[in-house]
Amino acid sequence: MAHAELIDDLAAAAELAAPWDELAQAASLPLCAPGWMLSWWRHMAPEGSELRVIAVRDGEALVALAPWFAGRGPRGRVDMRFLGAQISDRVDVLCRPGREREAAAAIRRAIAAVRPRPDLIAFEAVPASSRWTRTLASGAAGRARLTRYRNSVLPAPTVTLPGDGGFEGWMAGRSSNFRSQMRRMRRKLESGGGTVRMLRDPAEMSRGIGSLLALHRERWSGRGESGLARQGVPGLLVDAAAALGPDRLRLWVAEIDGEPISVQLFIAAGTEIKYWNGGWAEAHAALKPSMLTILAAIEDAIGRGERRMDLGVGTHEYKLRFADGEDQITWGGVIARNHRWPATRAELAPLVLRYRAKRAVEALPDPVTDRVAAAVRARREG
């Protein structure tokens, strides 16, 4: 019978790295790898938070793992969230196929034993296909009675990588405009003494991370605060690069005469490669250096036999030039029906209602949707 163990110590969590990584690879969830999540914990754990990883075992074998931590939310609410919060998407509970219900029962029992007791377990930026909130809320174990909620859904473009035909076969499926533009930009970069390559040497990777952050910061100058300006991000990336190695954490750089003009970071697990973030120099915008860098990463991934690139949340124009599919990423979770249940539900109500209203509007026929949108704009402008 599967049993759960609560891990609240970093050293104990690190000892699980090998079987934990096997689960992340099997699920093709790059940002669930311990090399990423535990690096985040070391450098970006919110003040006052505590590790709350739940490991489910059958004998010595690791069956499932919930990579969580606990912290205080509004008005003293105890929240459990995924490691990597606010800087990771497409994360989830990891489990061996076919063991989900057994693992969920063990996880519910572990949740009931957590102290202080969690009021909310947030499932932020998880795949819409995930059934873990439903599975966890479908049974009861002691006092761990849980009910589901959802407050947001966002699209994440994806690129299907071919199992045969190679890179040229993939390119043949793109528009003639895309093909000619990318080839023209490659030739222009090369004629100007430039190249695109993946970094492997640890010292080069460390410098590449510095360049990525500097280029990203420059792009955001005057436009608001960069999400990569958070304290701890440099340490996270350096540690994750060391833990994952260059074949899992891939830094692709476009450079001219040794000077980086684009640095993009990708993380791979199983058959999936995830585009995380990057930066590029505005002075070289005409070369489309970020697109050339992503294109090189796609060519490399096809050669490795990977089957999909996840471009992350957001339908930015440059992502749509590559994408041929789209996943939904959701924000929600489960609420514990404890003494604080009414207050937690009230705190979440505005977010949940806004989500439901948005979904209801999206389901309306187009003319009705247009009238609703016009009315909202008029109210804002008035």
N, C-alpha and C positions, 0 to 999 in steps of 0.2 A: 504493500500500500504506500502511496506517495505521502511524504510528510514535508512540511515546510520549516525552514530555518530563517529567522530574522537576523540579518547581518547589519550591524551598525558601526563596524570598525573598518577603516580603509584597508588595513593590512589583510584582514580576512577576506574582504571583497577582491583584493588583488590576487589572492591565492586561487580564486575561481576564474581567473582571466581566460585560461585555455578552454574549458568547457563552455564558458559564457560566450566566448568568441565563436565557438562552433555553432551555437544556437543562432547568433547574429548572422553568420555566413549562410546557414541553412535557410533562414528567413529572408535573405537578401536585404537586410536593413543596415546599411553602412553606419548610420549615426547611433546605432545601438551597440556597436562594438565597445568592449571595455577600454580599449586603447583611446577611444574618444571620450566616453562618458566619465571614466575615472580621472582623465586629464582635466575635464571640465570641473569635476568636484574639487580637485587639488587647487585650481586657480580661480574658479568663479562661483564657488558655493556661497549662497546668500548668508550674510551674517546671522548667526544664531540657529542655522539649520542643522539637521542631523541626518546621517545616512540611514536609510530604511530599505535596503535591498532585501527582497524576499526570494530565497532560493528553494525550489521544490525538488526533492530528491526521491529516487526509488533505489533504496540501498545507497550505494556510493555514486550512482549515475545522476547527473543533473538533468531533470526533466523539463523544468521551466524556470524562468527568472523574471521578476518584476523589478526593474532598475529604478527605484524610487528614492526620494529623500523627503524629509518633513520640515516644515517651517510654519511660521505664524502668518496668517492672512488677516483680513480686516477684523477689528474688534476681538482679537485673540483667537480667531478661528484656527484650527490645526489643519493644514493642507498637506497632502502628500502629492508629489509631482515627479515627473520623469527627470532623471539626471540629464543635463544639457538644456534645461528649460530656457526659452527665449532666444536660443541661438541654434536650435536644432529643429528639424521637422522630419516627418515620417519616422516616428519612434513608436514603440509599442511593447507590450509584454511579450517575452520570447517563450516559445514552447515547442516541444517535439510534436509533430503532426499526430493527431489521434489521441493525445493525452490532455486536451484542453479542459474538458469537464472535470476530470480528476484533479488536474492542477488548480482549476478555479476553486474547487472545494477546499483544497489545502491553503490556497492564498487567502480565502475568506477566513479560515480559522486563524491564520497568522495575523490578519488585520484586526481581528477581535482581541488579540493579545498585545497589540502595539500600545505602548504608553509613551506620551499621552495619547489617548484615543483620537484617531483622525476624524474630523468632521466632513472632510471632502477629499476625494482622490481624483485629481485632475488628469484627464487624458487630453493633453494639449498637442496639437499638430500630429495626430495619428492618422493612418490611412482610413478612409471611409469604409473600406472593406473589413476593418477590424471588428470583431464581435466580442471583444473583451468586456466592454461595459455591460452588454447584454448578458454575457455568461456569468459575470460576477454578481449581477443583480438578480439572477434567476433562482438563487437559492439562499438559504439562511444558515448561518453557523453561529450559535450563541447569540451574542448581541450585535454581531456584524450584519445588520439588515441594511441593504443598500438599494438606492433607487437611482435611475439614470437621468441625466440631463444633457442637452446639447445647446451650444450658444453660437456656433459659427461654422461655416464651411467655406473653404477657399479652393480655387483650382490650382493644380500643379502640372504644367506641361511636361510631357515625356517624349523620348525619342526611342523608337523601336530599332534595335540593332540586328542585322540579318544573321541568321545561322549559316547562310551560304551566300555566295556572290561577292563577298568581301566589301571593302570600302568603295571600290568603283561601282559595284552593284548598288550600294546604298546611294551613292551620288547620282546614279542614273535615275533614281526615283524622285530626285528633287526637281524643282522647276529649273528651266533653262536659265532664267535670270539669276537664281541662286548659284548655279554651277559656274556661270561665266563670271559673276561678281567675285566669288571666292578664289577662283583661279587667277583672275586679274590681280586681286589684292595680294595673293601669294607671290606672284611674279614681281609685283611692285616692291614688296617688302624685301625680297631676295636681291633685286637689282640695287636697292639702297644699302646693301650690306647687312640686311637683317636675317633672322632665322627664328624658327619656333622649335622649342625642345622641352623635354621633361627633365627636371632636376633630380639627381640621385645622390650626389655627394652630400653628406650631412651638413658640412659647412656652407655649401651652396644653398641647401634647402633653408637653413637658418637665415641667410641673407635674402633668399627669395620671399620668405614670410615677412621680413621687414619691408621689402619692396611692395608686396601686396598691400600691407596695411597703410603704407605711405601713399600709394597710388589711390587706394580707396578713400583715404582721408582727403586727398586733394580733390577728388571727384565730388565729395560732399561739401566742400568748402563753400559757405554761403547758402547752402540748401537745407541746413538743419544738421542735427547730430548724426553721425554715422553709427550704425549698430555695432560696428567693429571697434568703436572707440571705448567700449566698456572696459573697465579695469579687469585685467586677467586674461584678455584675449591673446596677447602675444605668448604668454606662458602656456596657455591651452594648446595653441597651434604647434609650438616647439615640442612640447611633451607628447602630443598626439602623433607628430611626425616620427619621433623616436620610437614610440610604442608600436605604431602600425607599419613603419617602414615605407620606402618609396613606391612599392607596388600596391599598397593599399591607400596611402595618402599621397596623392599625385599632385605635384606642383608643375603646371605647364606655364612656360614663359615665352613671350615674344620679345625679342631684343634687337637693337640696332647698335652695332659696334660695342657689344657687351653691356649696353644700357637697357634695363627692362622698360618696355613700353606697355606691357600687359602681363599680369600674373593672375592665374585662375587656379583655384584649389578644388580638387575632386577627391572623393573617398569611395572606395569600392568594398563590396562584400557579396559573396556568392556570385550571382549573375547580374547584379545591379551596380552601376556606377552613379554616384550622386554628385552633381555640381553644387558646391557649397557657397562660394562667394569669390570675389576677385576685385581687381582694380586695373585701370588702364589710363594712359596719359592722354589728356584732351588735345595736346599739341599734335598727336598722331591719329586723330579721329578719322581722317580720310582713309587710313589703311584698314579701318575696322579691326584693330588688333585683338579685341576681346573675342570677336567671332572667329578669327583665325586660330586663336588659342583653343577655343572650344572645339573647333573642327578637328584640330590635331588630336585632342583628347578622344574624340569620337573614333577617329581612324585607329588609334591605338587600342581602344576598347574592343572594336570589332576584331582586330587581330588577336586579342586575348580570348575571344569567344564569349564576351559578355553580351547580354541580350537586351539590356535597356539602360538608357540614361535618364535619370530623374533630374529635371532642371530646377526643382524647388518651387515653392509657393510664389505665385504672381505671374500674370500674363504679360510680361514685358515684351516689347516688340522683337528684340533680338532673340528671345527664347522661342517665339512663335516662328521665326525663320527656320529653326531646326525641328520643331516639334511635329509629331504626327499623331499624338494622343494626349490624353489629359486624365489625371487622377484627381479625386477630391480628397482634401485634407481637412479633418474636422477638429474642433475644440469642444470639449464637454467633459463628462466624467460621471462619477457616482457620488451620491451624498449619503452619509450614514444617518439612519433614522434614530438618532440618539436625542438626548435632552436639548441639543442645540439645533435640531432639525428645522424648526420653524424659522429661526433666525437665518440659518444658512440658505434655506429656500428663498427667503425674502431678499437676501443680498444678491442672489443670482437672478431673481425674477426679471429685472429690466433687460439683462443680456439675453435671457431665454425668450422673452416676449419680442424683442427686436428681431431675433433670428426667425421666429415663427412668422412674424409679420412680413419679413423679407421673402421667405419661402412662399407665403400665400400670394404675394404680389407677383412673384416669378411664375406662378402657376396660372395667372390670368391670361386671357387672350391678348395678343399684342396691342390692339387699339385701346383696351382698358388699361393695360400696363402703361402705355404712353400717356394717357390722361392722368393716371396716378402720379407718374414721374413729373409731369408738368405742374400738377398741384403742389407737390413737394418743393419743386424749385421756386414756384411763386411764393410759397410761405416763407422759404429761406430768404428770398430777395426782399420780401416785404418787411 
